[in-house]
Amino acid sequence: MEAVSPAVLPEKARFGNPLGIDAIVYAAFLVFAVVTAIASEFYGYRVWGNFAIAGYGLATAHSCWLLVRTRAGHPPEGKLGSRWVSIALIGLLAMVAPLVTLVVRRLTGVDWLNTPGSWAAQPEVWVIERSARLLLDNGTPYVDVTALGRAAEVNDYTPYGPVMAIFGLPRALFGGSPPADALTDARLMFALVACLCVAATLWLLRWPRIPVLAAQLAIACPLTALTWAVAGPDLAIAGLMILAFALAARDRPGLAALALAVVLSAKLIVVPAAVVLAIVVLVRQGKRALGMFLGTFLVTSIVIHVPVAMVDPRSFFEHMFRFPLGLGVVKSPAASPLPGHLIASIGPAGTVAAFVLLGATAVTIAIWLVLRPPATSSDALLRTAVGLSALTLLAPATRYGYLVYPLVLLGAMLVFRRSEEDSDRATPPAPDSATSS
C-alpha cells in the first residue's frame, strides 16, 4: 500500500505534489463520466457513466482529503491514508458494479436490435458470441455476407481473427438459461483472461511494486473502465500482448512468440508489437533466439488461420481484411473524429494524404527502432504504445476506443521499468578487472 508519509511522496520533487495531481486527474475523469451519462446514445455507456460518477467522485474527494490533511501536517495513517483507496473505489464502482449490472440487464433480450439506446452490451460482444456458434456449426466464424438473402449490414461482420471466437465458446456451449447466459457473457471471459494475464505477468516479473501512475493509466482511466463494462475484447488482447512482453523479459522467446501469435490471430492491430518484440529478442538473445521467435510465430499463425481460411476463403478475407480496410461490401463504421479520419473525410485527396501521413509516421518509428533498438521490455512497450497511438490517430477508419491500447501499454511500461530497476539493484556489480587481478 502506498500510504502518504510526512515526507510526502518521492515523486514530489519531479512532478509536484502527487496528491494534487491525483485530484486533478480524477476530477477530469469525473467530467468524462458526467458527459457520458448525459450525452451518450448507448444505454450501456449511460449506465456506466452513472456508476462512474460515484467512483470518480469519491476518488476525487479522497484525494482532496489526503491533500488537505497532508498540507496541514497531519497525513492520515492506516489503509485510508493510501492513494490506492481511490483506485479501489474506481475499480469497484466504475468497473465491477456497472459490468454486473449490464450483464444482468442483458438478460432482458436487447441484442441485435437497431436500438443503441437499449443495448446492455456493445455489438462486439454478441458478434463474438455468434462467431463461436458459427465456428462450432460450420468450422468458420465468418458468414458469406453476399448469400444472406438480404442486404448485408455492419453486424453481419466478424472483423476479428479466429481466436476471438474462443471467448464466445462458453456461451455457445453452456448458455441457454438466464443464469447460464449471465455466467457465460463474453465480457466476463474477456475480464477473466485480462486478470489472469496481469497475474501471470506480475509473477514473471517477480511481483514488483506497482506505481500508482501505472494503475491510473491502465485501470482507472475512463477508456479502460468503460471498455471493461460494455465490451472488453481489447482488454483481453492487451493483457495477452503484455504477457508476451513479460515472457520476452524472462528470455523465453518461444513462449513469447506463441502468445503473440495467439493475440495476432484474434486482432490484427497488434502487428506493431510483433515487430518490436522481434527486435527485443534479437538484441537480448541474438539471432538464434530470433529464429526461434519468428519460426514459432509463423507456424502458430499458420496453424490457427489456414484451417479456417480453407473452409470459406472468400468470407475469411472479406471479414478479416476487406471490411477493416473499408473495402468490404459494407463500409466499416469506425469513424471517430480523430486526425486521420478528419483528413480522409476531405475526399479522395484527403484519403491519400492520410495514408501518406500514416506511412511517413511508420517509417519514422522504424528508423527510431533501428537507431535506438529496445533492449528491455519496458523500452519495447513504450515503442509499441507510440506505434499503436499513431495507428489509431492517423488511420482513415478508426475508433477512439483503440486508444485504450497505448494507455494500458504505458501503464505496463511503468511496472516493467520498476521490475527492471529492482533487478538492477539486486544484481551485484561485476568486479573491476584491474583491482581483482
C-alpha positions, -999 to +999 in steps of 0.1 A: +000+000+000+014+034-009+004+054+021+010+091+025+040+098+047+052+131+064+079+132+038+051+134+011+060+111-018+093+109-037+076+119-069+070+154-054+104+167-064+099+158-100+061+162-106+048+184-078+026+170-051+012+137-064-020+141-043-028+173-061-022+157-094-044+127-084-073+151-075-070+169-109-068+136-128-098+121-111-118+153-115-111+151-152-122+115-152-154+126-134-162+152-161-159+124-187-183+102-167-208+130-164-207+138-201-211+101-209-240+096-186-258+126-200-250+126-237-242+091-249-266+074-273-257+040-259-276+026-229-246+007-216-225+039-218-250+058-198-253+031-171-215+031-169-214+069-166-238+069-137-218+044-118-185+060-128-197+094-114-198+078-080-164+061-084-145+091-098-164+115-075-153+095-044-118+091-057-116+129-062-129+135-027-105+110-012-075+126-030-086+161-019-089+149+017-054+134+016-040+166+002-056+188+028-046+166+057-010+163+044-006+200+038-019+206+074+009+184+086-014+155+097-012+129+070-037+101+075-023+068+087-035+033+080-053+020+050-074+051+044-042+071+040-032+051+009-035+065-026-047+031-036-080+037-019-090+059-049-080+032-073-101+006-054-131+029-054-129+033-091-124-004-096-155-013-076-178+015-087-167+023-123-158-013-133-172-042-113-206-027-104-216-015-140-204-048-155-225-069-132-255-046-137-252-047-175-247-085-176-279-089-157-297-062-178-288-080-210-309-110-200-340-090-210-330-096-246-318-064-264-291-079-287-293-075-325-319-047-322-312-015-341-317+005-309-284+016-293-305+032-266-313-003-253-280-021-257-267-036-225-236-047-243-218-033-273-223-052-306-188-067-305-199-088-275-228-105-294-208-107-326-181-126-309-206-150-292-222-156-326-188-163-342-183-191-316-216-207-326-207-204-363-173-219-356-189-249-339-215-254-366-196-245-398-159-247-390-156-209-396-167-179-376-174-160-408-206-158-428-209-152-466-224-117-465-233-120-502-255-150-495-278-138-467-309-133-488-310-097-477-287-066-478-257-071-455-253-049-425-224-040-402-232-065-375-231-094-400-193-089-400-168-105-376-138-083-380-116-105-358-093-134-362-104-170-355-090-170-319-115-143-308-143-168-312-129-187-282-142-160-259-177-168-271-174-206-267-187-208-231-220-192-240-223-213-272-217-245-253-233-238-219-257-209-225-295-212-229-309-203-195-307-169-177-282-180-151-260-197-177-263-168-201-252-144-173-222-165-163-210-171-198-214-135-210-183-129-232-174-098-212-168-120-182-145-141-203-126-110-215-123-098-179-111-132-167-084-135-193-072-099-187-069-106-150-051-139-154-027-122-178-020-095-153-013-120-126+009-141-148+028-110-159+034-099-123+046-134-114+070-134-143+083-100-132+087-113-096+059-092-082+073-057-084+057-028-065+031-012-089+033+026-092+000+044-087+005+062-120+006+028-137-027+019-123-042+052-132-032+047-168-040+011-172-070+006-149-086+038-136-086+056-170-122+060-183-114+043-216-103+012-196-132+012-172-158+019-199-144-009-221-144-033-192-181-027-186-196-025-220-173-046-243-140-059-232-122-077-261-095-050-263-085-055-226-081-093-231-060-086-262-039-060-244-034-084-214-022-112-237+001-088-255+017-076-222+021-113-212+041-118-244+064-089-234+068-104-199+078-138-214+104-120-236+116-102-205+123-136-189+141-147-221+115-171-233+113-163-270+093-194-280+065-188-254+065-151-262+060-158-299+033-183-291+014-158-270+018-131-296+007-153-324-025-161-305-030-124-300-025-116-336-049-144-345-075-125-325-069-090-337-045-076-363-040-043-345-011-059-326+011-063-357+034-035-344+040-054-312+053-084-332+079-062-349+091-046-317+092-078-298+113-095-325+139-067-322+139-071-284+146-108-288+174-101-313+191-075-290+187-096-258+194-131-271+208-130-306+200-145-340+193-180-328+166-168-304+152-146-331+149-176-354+130-195-327+108-165-321+100-160-358+096-197-365+072-202-336+053-171-345+049-181-382+040-217-376+014-209-349-002-183-371-004-207-400-019-235-378-046-211-365-055-193-397-052-219-425-079-244-414-105-216-410-095-199-443-098-231-462-135-236-452-145-203-469-116-183-483-137-155-497-155-148-464-123-151-445-107-123-464-139-102-466-142-102-428-106-101-417-091-077-442-115-060-466-140-048-441-115-033-416-098-015-445-131+000-457-132-022-488-159-046-478-195-050-491-205-028-461-184+002-451-168+000-417-185+023-392-152+031-375-152+069-379-142+086-347-132+122-354-095+117-350-069+133-372-066+105-398-104+103-403-108+141-404-082+143-431-096+114-451-131+129-449-120+158-472-123+135-502-100+112-523-071+135-519-076+136-482-077+098-480-044+096-499-029+123-476-040+103-445-023+072-458+008+091-467+010+106-433+004+072-417+032+057-438+056+085-430+049+080-393+055+043-397+089+050-414+098+074-386+091+048-360+110+022-379+140+045-380+137+050-343+137+012-338+168+008-359+188+037-344+177+030-308+167-007-307+149-015-275+170-037-252+144-040-224+107-049-224+099-015-209+115+002-239+097-022-262+063-014-246+070+024-250+077+020-287+047-003-292+025+023-274+038+050-297+032+029-328-004+020-318-011+056-309+000+067-343-020+040-360-052+049-340-048+087-345-038+086-382-058+057-397-086+069-420-111+045-403-106+043-366-122+044-332-111+065-302-116+034-280-085+019-296-065+044-275-070+020-246-041+000-261-014+027-257-028+037-223-026+002-209+008-004-225+022+028-209+009+017-176+025-017-181+057+000-191+060+017-157+056-017-140+082-033-162+106-004-156+101-008-118+109-045-121+140-038-142+152-013-116+146-038-088+165-064-107+195-040-113+196-032-076+196-068-067+224-077-091+258-070-077+282-051-099+308-070-118+343-068-101+367-044-117+393-065-136+421-041-126+416-044-089+406-081-088+437-094-105 
